[in-house]
Amino acid sequence: MNLWGGGIGGLAGCSCALRGTLLKRPSKVHILHNLELEPPWVGRNFALLPAERLLVYVQHAPDSIAEPQGILPLSNYASIEEINVPHSSGFFAFQLCPPPASSPSQSTHSLTSSYASILDTDAQREGATECFVLLAETAEKRREWVSQIRALLPTTSRVSS
């Protein structure tokens, strides 16, 4: 597994349940600069923080997790599932999905973690509206991420899996 080293980027004291490289779709800003119809997947270094119920990521492994590039509050998602990638990429996909529009979701406004001040987009503050797809290098890594994240999702969402 491509894990960050113990003392790199301020991770020595990190209470991460899981960390490693996953691929995600680039941000809308990145897409605008690329102007490709099907933008490539980008590698990011993710860390699962169970105490905060957050999935955070940085661009490079040495970057400090204290200043993540992105934050996914797990309270904004209702389910996680393994999916088939629509092309033969050789990667293993899974997705975090928000609750149905009619279901109330917890707001991240009450996030007491030190990461609350970093949530800088309306979607992150008010809750997810679309599924967030990630790719792992192997089926085993995908199972590990799905299992660890599923355990942190709101208990009402764990019934369907």
C-alpha positions as CSV (number, residue, x, y, z in Angstrom):
1,M,0.0,0.0,0.0
2,N,1.3,3.4,-0.9
3,L,1.2,4.9,2.7
4,W,2.7,8.1,3.9
5,G,5.7,7.7,6.1
6,G,5.3,8.1,9.9
7,G,7.0,11.5,10.2
8,I,6.2,13.0,6.9
9,G,4.0,16.1,6.6
10,G,2.9,16.2,10.2
11,L,1.4,12.7,10.1
12,A,3.4,11.2,13.0
13,G,0.6,12.0,15.5
14,C,-2.2,11.5,13.1
15,S,-5.1,9.3,14.3
16,C,-5.7,8.0,10.8
17,A,-7.5,4.7,10.5
18,L,-6.3,4.4,6.9
19,R,-4.2,6.4,4.5
20,G,-2.9,6.0,1.0
21,T,-3.2,7.1,-2.6
22,L,-6.5,7.0,-4.4
23,L,-7.6,8.5,-7.7
24,K,-10.4,11.0,-8.0
25,R,-11.9,13.2,-10.7
26,P,-10.2,16.6,-11.0
27,S,-11.9,19.7,-9.6
28,K,-14.0,21.9,-11.9
29,V,-11.1,24.5,-11.8
30,H,-8.7,21.8,-13.1
31,I,-11.1,20.7,-15.8
32,L,-11.5,24.3,-17.1
33,H,-7.8,24.5,-17.5
34,N,-7.6,21.1,-19.3
35,L,-10.6,21.5,-21.5
36,E,-10.7,17.7,-22.2
37,L,-14.1,16.0,-22.7
38,E,-13.1,13.2,-20.4
39,P,-10.6,14.6,-17.9
40,P,-8.0,12.2,-16.5
41,W,-8.2,10.8,-12.9
42,V,-5.8,12.5,-10.5
43,G,-3.9,10.8,-7.7
44,R,-4.3,12.3,-4.2
45,N,-3.1,11.1,-0.8
46,F,-6.1,10.4,1.4
47,A,-6.4,9.9,5.1
48,L,-9.4,8.6,7.0
49,L,-9.9,10.3,10.3
50,P,-12.3,8.3,12.4
51,A,-12.5,10.6,15.4
52,E,-13.6,13.5,13.2
53,R,-15.5,11.2,10.7
54,L,-13.7,12.9,7.8
55,L,-12.0,11.7,4.7
56,V,-9.3,14.3,3.8
57,Y,-6.8,14.5,1.0
58,V,-3.7,16.4,0.0
59,Q,-2.0,16.7,-3.4
60,H,1.4,15.3,-2.4
61,A,2.3,12.8,0.3
62,P,4.7,15.3,2.1
63,D,1.9,17.9,2.3
64,S,0.6,18.5,5.8
65,I,-2.7,16.8,6.6
66,A,-3.4,19.8,8.9
67,E,-4.0,21.8,5.7
68,P,-5.8,19.4,3.4
69,Q,-6.7,20.2,-0.2
70,G,-10.1,18.6,0.2
71,I,-12.4,17.4,3.0
72,L,-15.3,14.9,2.7
73,P,-17.3,15.0,5.9
74,L,-18.7,11.4,6.1
75,S,-21.9,12.8,7.8
76,N,-22.8,14.2,4.4
77,Y,-23.0,10.7,2.8
78,A,-25.6,7.9,3.3
79,S,-23.9,5.0,1.6
80,I,-20.7,3.6,0.1
81,E,-20.6,0.9,-2.6
82,E,-18.2,-0.8,-4.9
83,I,-18.8,0.0,-8.6
84,N,-17.5,-1.1,-11.9
85,V,-15.4,1.5,-13.8
86,P,-17.0,2.0,-17.2
87,H,-13.8,1.4,-19.0
88,S,-10.9,-1.0,-18.6
89,S,-8.7,1.2,-16.4
90,G,-7.3,-1.5,-14.3
91,F,-8.5,0.3,-11.2
92,F,-11.2,-0.6,-8.7
93,A,-13.9,2.0,-8.1
94,F,-16.1,2.8,-5.1
95,Q,-18.4,5.7,-4.5
96,L,-19.8,7.7,-1.5
97,C,-23.4,8.7,-2.1
98,P,-25.4,11.4,-0.4
99,P,-28.8,10.6,1.1
100,P,-31.8,11.0,-1.2
101,A,-33.0,14.6,-1.6
102,S,-36.0,13.9,0.7
103,S,-33.8,12.6,3.6
104,P,-32.4,15.1,6.1
105,S,-28.7,14.9,6.3
106,Q,-26.5,16.3,9.1
107,S,-25.0,19.6,8.4
108,T,-21.3,20.2,8.7
109,H,-22.0,23.6,10.3
110,S,-21.7,21.8,13.7
111,L,-18.4,20.3,12.8
112,T,-16.2,20.9,15.9
113,S,-13.0,19.6,14.4
114,S,-10.2,21.9,13.6
115,Y,-11.0,21.1,10.0
116,A,-14.3,23.1,10.1
117,S,-12.6,26.3,9.2
118,I,-11.2,24.7,6.0
119,L,-14.6,23.8,4.6
120,D,-14.8,26.6,2.0
121,T,-17.4,25.6,-0.5
122,D,-21.1,25.6,-0.1
123,A,-21.4,21.9,-1.1
124,Q,-19.0,20.9,1.7
125,R,-20.7,23.1,4.3
126,E,-24.3,22.3,3.3
127,G,-23.9,18.6,2.4
128,A,-23.1,16.5,-0.6
129,T,-25.4,16.5,-3.6
130,E,-23.6,14.0,-5.9
131,C,-21.8,10.8,-5.5
132,F,-18.0,11.0,-5.0
133,V,-16.1,8.3,-6.9
134,L,-12.7,7.1,-6.0
135,L,-10.4,4.5,-7.6
136,A,-8.1,2.1,-5.7
137,E,-5.2,0.2,-7.2
138,T,-6.4,-3.2,-6.2
139,A,-9.6,-5.0,-5.2
140,E,-8.2,-5.6,-1.7
141,K,-7.4,-1.9,-1.2
142,R,-10.9,-1.0,-2.4
143,R,-12.5,-3.5,0.1
144,E,-10.4,-2.0,2.9
145,W,-11.4,1.6,2.2
146,V,-15.1,0.6,1.7
147,S,-15.1,-1.3,5.0
148,Q,-13.4,1.4,7.0
149,I,-15.5,4.2,5.6
150,R,-18.8,2.2,5.9
151,A,-18.1,1.8,9.7
152,L,-18.1,5.6,10.0
153,L,-21.2,6.4,8.0
154,P,-24.3,7.4,9.9
155,T,-25.9,4.3,11.5
156,T,-29.1,4.7,9.5
157,S,-27.2,4.2,6.3
158,R,-25.4,1.0,7.2
159,V,-28.5,-1.1,6.7
160,S,-28.2,-1.2,2.9
161,S,-24.9,-2.8,1.8
